[in-house]
Amino acid sequence: MTGITKPPEIMQKTIIHLEDIRKSYFIGKNALPVLKGIRIDIMLNEYVALMGPSGSGKSTLMNILGCLDSPTSGTYVLNGHDVSKMEDNDLAEVRNKEIGFVFQQFNLMPRLSALENVAVPLIYAGISKKTREERAMSMLEKVGLGDRYHHKPNELSGGQCQRVAIARALINDPALILADEPTGNLDTKTSVEIMEIFGQIHASGNTVVLVTHEEDIADHARRIVRLRDGVIESDHINEKQLVDS
C-alpha cells in the first residue's frame, strides 16, 4: 500500500464510547444475556484487537459496534453520534458514512468488477459515476491492485479479493475500520501481507478495530481487549508492539 503518510498531529478524540452496553436475545419469554455491561472508550487512531472464545460475546459486540444490531440497553456514541436507539434507516446512513467493513468472506458482488465493487458505497452517497470511478481507482492503486481493476472476484485470488474489500472499506473515509476475522480464509503468507496493509492504514491515521480469535493476528494491534462470558476480562496495551515501534 503506497502513498500514505500519517498526519503530523492527531488530536485525542473519542471515536467509540460504550457505556453499560447490554444485549439479550429472547427465546420465548426467556432472556438469554450475551453482553452484560460493556464499558469501553476507543480513541482516534487506535488499533484495537477484540478477542474472546466462542460464546464470549465478541461477535455480538462487533455487530453493535458496526451498527448492524442495537443494544438492549446502554449507550453507544460513535464519532459524536448516539446510535444506541437509532431506527434502522438512520443506522444504515451511519454505517455508510462512519464505518468501513472488512469481512472474512470478503462480501464482494460476484458480477461486478473490482473497480465497481470498491465504488458501491459511493453510489449510496450520491456521488457521480465519474468521481466514483476516479476515487475507486485511486483506492485500488493504494492496495496494489490498480492493474486488476477490471477483474471480477472469481478472477482474483483470496488475498486480492480481500484487498478489494479493504479498498471498498476505505472509500468513504470512514471514522472506523471494522475488520471481522479478515485473514480467516487466507494462507499464512497472504495473511501477513493483509495485516501489513492494516498496519499502513493505522499509520495513516485511521482507527482500526480487529475482531479475531488468532493470537498472531491480534499481535499486530496496539491494544488487546479480551471478552469472556459477556464482560471484558482484560484490556491492555500490546507490549510487543511497544517493543517493535
N, C-alpha and C positions, 0 to 999 in steps of 0.2 A: 504494500500500500504506500503510495507516494504522495508528495505534495501536502503533507500535514505538518503544521507547526503549532506548538502549544501557545496559547495567549500568554503575554508576559505576566499578567496578573489575573487571578481568578478569585473573585470575592467569595467569602464564606457565605453560602446561601443554602438554605434547606430545600432540597428538591422533594423529598418524601418525608412526611410526618405521619406516623401511625400512633394513635392513642387508644389503648384498651380495645384493640380490634378483636372481635369475637365472631365466629361463624359456626352455625349449627345447621345440620341437614335433618329434615324431619321424615321419619318413617311412620306413617300414620300419625298418631298423636305423640309419638316418642321422639324426643330431640336427641340427635347424635352430635355432641360438640366436637368440632375439629380444631378450631383455633380458640384459645382460652385466655385471651387478654394479651395481645401482642402490642408492645410499645417499642418503636424504633425511629430514629432520625437518620436519614441519609443525605449527605451534603453534596453540593455541586462538585462534579469531577471526582467523586469517589468511585472506587472499583470494588464491588462487594460480591462475594460468593455466598449464596444461600444454600445450605446443606441440611441433610437430615435423612434418616432411614425411611423406608416405605411406611406410610401411616403417620409420619411426623407432622403433616400439615403443610409441607413446603409447596406442594402443587396448588393447594387451596390458596395459600398466601400469594403465590405467583399470579394466580387468576385475579385476585383482588388488586395487587399492585398494577396489573395490566388493564384494569377496569373491564375485565371480562366477566367479573362477578362482583357482587356488592356484599359488604359485611352484614351480619345480623345486627350488630351494634358496634359502636366505637366511631372514631373519626379518622378519615384518611384525607390528608391535604397533599395534592400533587402539584408542585410548581405554583403554589398560591391558590389553587382551586380546591375547594372542599368537594370531593367527589363521592363522599360516603353515601349520600342519599339521592344522587342524581338519577333521573329517569334514563331509560335505555338510549334514547336519541341523543341526549346530552353526553352520555358516556361514550357513545360512538364518535362524537365530534372530538372529545378529549383524547381518545385513543389515536385518532388520525393525526392530531396536531402535536401531541405531547410525548407519544411513545413509539419507539421503533422496535418491532418484534423480530426475533430470530429464533426459529423453532428447530427441533431435532429433525423433523420430517421435511424441512425447507418450505413447504406450503406454497410452492410455485404453481402458476397456472400452466398446465401442460401445452396448451395450444398457442401460448404467447411466447415471443422471443425473449431473450434475456433483457433487452432494452425495454420491451413492453412490460415485462414483469416489474422491473425497477420503477417504471413510471406510474404504476397503478395508483399509489397513494395520491399522486398529484392530480389524477382525474377527479377524485372526491374533493380535492381542494379547489377545483375550478380553474386550474392552470391551463393555458393554451397548449395545443399539441406541439407546436414548435419549441416552446420553452420546456415542456415536459421532456421531449427527446434530448434537448441540449443538456439538461440537468441530469437525466438518466445516464447519458453517455459519459459525462464527467464523473459520476459516481462509479460506473463500471471501470473506467480508467484508473481510479484510485484503488480499486481492489484487484487490479491486474487483469481485467477481462475486456479491455477495450476492443480487442481483436475478435471477441466471440459474441458481440452484441446481437448478431442476427440468429444465433443458435437457440434452439428450443431446449427445455430441460432434459429431454431424452437424448440430446446430442452432447450433453455436458457430463463430466464426472461428478461424483458426490461432492468433492471439495469445491468444484466450480459452481455447482448449484448453491452451496452454502455462501459462497462469495456474492452470488447474485442476491441471495436473501439478505446479506449484510448491507449491500448497496441499497436495496429497497428500504431497509430499516433506517438508513441514514438520510434518505432523500428529502424528508420534510424538516431536517434539522431539529429532531425532537429533543425534549428535555432529558429523556431517559431512554437508554438502550436496554431492553429486557431480553435476555437470551436464556431459553429453556433447553438444557442439555444439547448445546449447539454442536458438539462433536460426537454425539451418541451413535451416529450412523457412519462414522469416518474411521479410516485406519489411523495408526499412530502417527505416521509422518504427516498426513494431511491435517490431523488434529492439531499438531504443533504449529503448522502454517496458519490455521484458522485462529488459534489463540494468539499468535503474533499480530494478526490483524486487530483483534480486540485490544491488545496492548497499545497499538498505534492509535486506535480510536480513543482510548482513555488518555493517551499522551496529548491528543489534540484538544482536550478539554471536555470531552463528553463524560456523562455519568453512565456507568455500566453496572447492571445487576445481573449476575450469572447464577442460574439455578442448575445445580449439578449434584450427583452423588459420587463423583470421582475426585479423590483427593488430589491427584496430579493436575487436574484441570482447575480445581479450586485454588491451588497454589499460585496460579497466575494473578489472582486478585490481591488487593492490598488489605482487605478486611474480610474476615470469615465469620458468618453468623450461622450457628447451628440450632436447628429445631429438634425437639423431641416431645411427643405427646401433646402437640398443640401449643407449646410455650417455647420461648427462646432459652436454650440450655447454656449457650455461651456466645459471646460477641467480642472478638478480639482482632487486633492488628496482626497481619501476617508477617511474622518476623523474618521469614525467608525473603520476602520482598524488600524489607528494610536493609537486609544484608546485600542484596543484589543492586539496590538503587544507589 
